[in-house]
Amino acid sequence: MRIFQERLKELRKQAGLTQREMAEKLFVTQPSYLRYENGTSEPSQENLVRIANIFDVSVDYLLGRAEF
C-alpha cells in the first residue's frame, strides 16, 4: 500500500486539493481520508474508483500496477 499512499498524496497536491476537500469528494470525514494517506486504512472499492475518477487515472496506477 505504500505506493498507493504516495500516489494519492502526490495527486492530491498536484490538483491543489486539501485533505478536507478530498474527504468531501469521497463522502468521508477528514480523519478517515488522512488514514488513507498515512496507510492505516484502505478506501472501499467504491472510493478507490472515485479517487481514480477524480484524478483521471486508473485504479491500477493508484495501486502501483501500472505507470499511468
C-alpha positions as CSV (number, residue, x, y, z in Angstrom):
1,M,0.0,0.0,0.0
2,R,3.0,2.3,0.2
3,I,2.8,3.1,-3.5
4,F,-1.0,3.9,-3.1
5,Q,-0.3,6.3,-0.2
6,E,2.5,8.1,-2.1
7,R,0.5,8.4,-5.3
8,L,-2.7,9.6,-3.5
9,K,-0.8,12.3,-1.7
10,E,1.1,13.4,-4.8
11,L,-2.0,13.5,-7.0
12,R,-3.9,15.5,-4.3
13,K,-1.2,18.1,-4.0
14,Q,-0.8,18.4,-7.8
15,A,-4.5,19.0,-8.1
16,G,-4.3,21.7,-5.4
17,L,-6.8,19.9,-3.1
18,T,-6.7,19.8,0.7
19,Q,-7.4,16.7,2.6
20,R,-10.7,18.1,3.7
21,E,-11.7,18.7,0.1
22,M,-10.8,15.2,-0.8
23,A,-12.8,13.8,2.1
24,E,-15.8,15.8,0.9
25,K,-15.5,14.4,-2.6
26,L,-15.3,10.9,-1.2
27,F,-18.1,11.4,1.4
28,V,-15.8,10.5,4.3
29,T,-14.5,12.5,7.2
30,Q,-11.2,14.3,7.0
31,P,-9.6,12.0,9.6
32,S,-10.8,9.0,7.6
33,Y,-9.2,10.4,4.5
34,L,-6.0,11.1,6.4
35,R,-5.8,7.4,7.3
36,Y,-5.8,6.6,3.5
37,E,-2.7,8.8,3.1
38,N,-0.9,7.5,6.1
39,G,-1.6,3.9,5.4
40,T,-3.6,3.0,8.5
41,S,-6.8,2.4,6.5
42,E,-7.7,1.5,2.9
43,P,-10.5,3.0,0.9
44,S,-13.5,0.9,-0.1
45,Q,-13.6,-0.3,-3.6
46,E,-16.2,2.4,-4.4
47,N,-13.9,5.1,-3.0
48,L,-10.9,3.7,-4.8
49,V,-12.8,4.1,-8.1
50,R,-13.9,7.6,-7.1
51,I,-10.3,8.6,-6.4
52,A,-9.2,7.3,-9.8
53,N,-12.0,9.2,-11.5
54,I,-11.2,12.5,-9.6
55,F,-7.6,12.3,-10.8
56,D,-8.4,10.7,-14.2
57,V,-6.0,7.8,-13.6
58,S,-6.6,4.1,-13.5
59,V,-7.1,2.1,-10.3
60,D,-4.1,0.0,-11.4
61,Y,-2.0,3.2,-11.4
62,L,-3.1,4.1,-7.9
63,L,-2.2,0.6,-6.7
64,G,1.2,0.6,-8.4
65,R,0.2,-2.0,-11.0
66,A,0.7,0.5,-13.9
67,E,2.8,3.5,-14.6
68,F,-0.2,5.6,-15.7
